[in-house]
Amino acid sequence: MTVTDSWDMPLRTQLLARALRRSRRPERMETLDEIARSRAWFAPARAPYTWVTGPVPAGVQIGTTSFHARDGHEVGVRTYRPRAAGPGPLPALLWFHGGGWVLGNVRAYDPVCAWIAAHAGVVVLGVDYRLAPEHRAPQAAHDCVDAARWAASGAPAADGSRGADGGSGIRTEGLGLAGDSAGGNLAAVAAHVLRDEGGADVTYTALCYPAVDATMSSASVREHADAPILTRLDMDTFLAHYLGDGADALDAMDPLVSPLHASEFAGLPATLVQTADLDPLRDEGAAYAQVLREHGVTVRHTNYPRAPHGFLSFPGAAHGGRAARAELAAWVADHASGSLQTRPGEVG
């Protein structure tokens, strides 16, 4: 589904884009200290910030837990459980945050993750996967795969007494993977790995303006090289940190970095792909939806006009942000409950 409208951004989006560009320039990601300062920031859950990000729903219990990855490293998880759901295990959605595999943190996604939990009736597990350049590819992907396997095991708490969400646990079936930008990349990569290697039965994925082609060869990368929020220079900087340049660096065509270049797509879970019209990543997201459809995967693709990269995180300042959240929550609710509303191969 493509919504037609003007390509110009609303004034409020332009003002936010300018503020974000001033605070996060590529030259401020040259040292680990500078990167650490950028990673640590998140918008406080109060006005006027919530006018932009949306509020954190009061009816969601937020907690923390962790699991041990394959190398023994303890990976943090931020949990969101809707109180209205009552006792008993709920379906789970793993959320992988954006930030170019370099920036971002789980707490910054409280408005998005809590909103999904409240409106979709699921437990959301925000995975604090390891970031570059300290941890190069495919470490982030490995952490996300391990997180899904942990969730599929029931995600027991460290003391074994309560569920990982601080309530009565999660269901091991109906598992979903989702994320935005680099997080969308990780959700797609994890879905491929889990299909091939097992360890978790993933029912659906939701990819919000995903980065699925590290070759950056699509037309929208050239068309929007100087776009608001995300530029070609940003993408070059992030990928340089994530891939590295040593002998063990992954090639940009490797499916663990570029799921668009995987050799097999059949058998992947039902997938929602949301793209933004004013985004360098627009065309690769659309291409990924198309190749899934061609291989018989249930797909819904929605392109949001007048929207820049990242618009899901600031619905108060971007065209389409609220509609995208509503579509995302509906997709999660439908598929977590096993109620599919699209036919195999359909593009909504």
N, C-alpha and C positions, 0 to 999 in steps of 0.2 A: 504494500500500500504506500503510495506517495501522495502527500498532501501538497497541493499547489498554492503558492502565495508569493509575495515579494521576497527578493533575496536580501534586501537591506535589513539590518538589525535595528531593533528598537533602541532609542536613546539610552535607556537604562542598561541595556546589554553593552553598548559601546563604552559607557562610563565604567562599568565593572571590568571590562576587558582591559582598559587602560590602566586601572589600578593593579590588576593582576600582573600585567606586563612589567610594571615598575618594580613589583616585589619579587618577581621570579624571572630574572634574566639569565641567559645561558652562562654569562661570564661570572655569575654568582654560584656556579656549580663546579668550580675548578678545584676546590680543596674539600677535604672531608669535613672540616669545621663548618664551611659555608653550606655544604649539603646537609649536615646535621641540623643546622639552624632552620633551614627550609623545611626539613622533615618534621620538626617538632611542632610546627604551628598548626592550629586548628581554630575554626571560628567558635567563639564562646556561644553557649546555648541561651542567648538573651538578645533582646532588641538592642541595636538595629541589625545585628548580624542575622537574626532569624527572619527578618524581612526579606533577606536574599536567599538563605539556605533552606528556609522553612523550619518550623519548630520540631523539636524532638517530642513525639507523642507521649503524653503522661502515662498512658496505659500500657507501656512496655517496660518490662524489667530488664535492666542492663547489668551484665555481670562480666566476669573474666574467668578464663580457664586456660589450659594449655595441653599440648600433647608432645610426644617425643618423635621427631623425624627419624628417618632411616639411619642417619649418622649420629643419633643420640642427642642432637641439639633440641632444646626445649623451645617450641614455637607457641607464641601467645595467641589467644583467640578471644575476641570480644563477642559476647553473646547478647541476643535480643529475643526476649520471649514475651508474647502478648498475654497480659494478665487475664484478659477476658476469655481466653481459651480454656481456662480452668486446669485442673490436674490431668495427668496422663501424658503420654508421649505425643509429640507433634511432628509433622514432617519438617525436614531441615533443608535450608538453603545455605550453601557456602558462598560467601561474598569475598572477592579478591579486589582490593582497592586499586585505583589508578595512581599515576605518578611516574610513568615512564620507567618502571622497574627500579627507580632511583629515589623518588620522593614519595610523599604521602604517608599516612598513618591511619590505623583503624579508627581512632577516636574521631577523626575528621569526618568520618562517614556515619556518625550517629544519626543525623537527620534522614539520610537515605535508608540505612539499614533498619532503623526503628520504624520508619514509615512503612517499609515492606512488611515487616513483622506484624504491624498493627492491621494492615489492610489485606494481607494475604493469609493471615492465620498460621504462619509458620515460625519456627525458630530460625533466626538468621545467625550464622557463625562467621564473623569477620576475621579473616585469617591474617595474622601479622607475619607474613612470609619475609624471608631475608632479602635485602636489597643490595643492588650494585652501587658503587664499584667494589665494595668489600666482598660481595658474593656475586660472582659472574654467572651468566647463563651456563647451564640450565638449573641453577640452585633454586631460584624462585619457583620454577615449574615443578621440581622435585618436592618442595615444601607443600605446594598446592595439591599434588597427587596424594602425598602422605596425609594431608588434612582430610581429603575425601575418604580415604581408607579408614582413617580414625573415626570419622563420622559414621561410616557404614558399619563400624563395629559397635555402634551405640554410643560412642563418645563418652565413656565412663569418666566420672570425676576422679581426681587423683586419689581420693580416699575410698572410692568405690561405693559411696553411700548415696549420692545424688547424681542426677543427670548433669551433663556439661553446661546446660543452660541455667542451672540453679533451680530447676523445677523437677519435673518427673521424667526427664530424659527426652530422647528424640526417637523417631521411627527410623529403622534402617532401610526401609523402602521409600520410594518417592523422593529420592535425593536429587537436589538441583545444584548446579554450579552457575555462578553469575559474577559479573564484574564489569568495570568500565575502563576503556582505553587499554593500558597495559594489563589491567585486571581482566578485561574481556579476552585479551590474548591468552592469559593463563587459564581461564575457564575453558577456552577452546582446546588448548594444548592438553589440559588434564583430561578432557573428554576423550580425545584421541588415545592417550596412553591407557586410560582405564578400560576403554573398549578392547584394546589389544592385549593388555597384560592382566586385567581383572583387578579385583580387590574392592570394588564398589560398583553398585548397580545404579548408574546415573540415569534418571528418567528424563531430564530436560536441562537445557542451558539457556541463559539469557545474556547476550553480549551487547553491551552499550558502547557505541562508537568504538569497536574493537580495533586494535593494531594487530593485523593478521598477516602482514607482508612486510618483512624487514628490508626487502629490496627497495622499498619506497618508489616503485616504478609506475604507480597508477597516475592517471591524468589529474586527479584532484590534488595530489601532492604538488604538482607544478602549478595548478590553477590557484591553490590557496597556500602557496609557499610563505606568504606573509600574513596569514590569517590571524584573527584575534584568538587569544588563549593559547593556541598551539601553532608553531611555525615549523618550517623545514629545518631551521637551525636548531630549534628545540629537539626535534626528532633525531637529528644527527648527534647531538650531545648525549641524549639518553641512550641511544644505541651504542655509541662509543663506550660509555660506562658499562652497559649491560653485556656486550659481546667481548670487549677487550680486544687486544691485538697480539696476544701471545700464540704460541704454537698450539695450545689447547683451546683456542677461541672457536666458538661455533660459527659456521658459515651462515650468512643471512638467509640462505635457502633451506637451512635445516628445519624440519617440521617442529622441533622443540622451540623454535623461535618464530617460524612462519607457518602456522597451520594451513594457510592457503595453499602451500606447496606440498602438502601431505600426498602420499601415493594412493590412499584409499579413504573414501568418505562414507561409504555405505555402512549402515549399522550405527551411526552416531545418533545421539538422542535428539528429540524434538528441540528446535532452536529458535529463539527470538533474536533478531538482529535489529538494533536501533542505530540509525546513522543521522548525522547532522549535516545539513546542506553546505554550511560554510566551514567545513572541516577537511584538512588534508587527508584524513583517514576515510572519508566518505566512500570512495570508489572501491577500496579493498574490502570494506564491510559489505557493500552490495555484491561484490564478486564472490565473497565467501557464502553469502546467502544463496546465490545462484548455483554455485557448484554443489552445495548441499541438496538443493532441490533436484538438480540433474541426477543425483545419486539416490533419489527416493527418500530423502530425509524430510520429515515434517518441518516446515520453515514458515516463519512470519517475519517479513522485513518491512519496517516503516522508516521512511526518511523524513526528517523534520525540517521544514524550510525556515529560513531566517535564524537558524540556530547554530551557534558555534560549538566547537568541541567543549565537552564538560558541562553542557547545559542541564543535565540531570541534577547536578549538585547545586544549582542556583535557580530554582524555579521562580523565585520572586523577581529575578532580573533577566530572564531569558524566555523568549517565545518558545512554547512547546514543552517547557520543563514539567509543568503539572500534568499535561496529557501523557508525557512519556512515563512518568511515575505511575499514573493510573494504568496504562497499558502493561507496564512491567509487573505491577502487583496482580493484575488480572491473569496474566500469563502464569505467574508463579502459583496462584491459587488454583487455577484450572488443572495444571499439570501435577502439582503436589497431591491433589486429591484424586488424580487418575482420570479426570474428566477432560478429554481432548476435544478441542473445538475446531481443529483443522484436519484435513485429510492428509495422508502421506504425500509428500511432494508438493503440497499447496504453498504458495506464497500469498500471505494475507495482504 
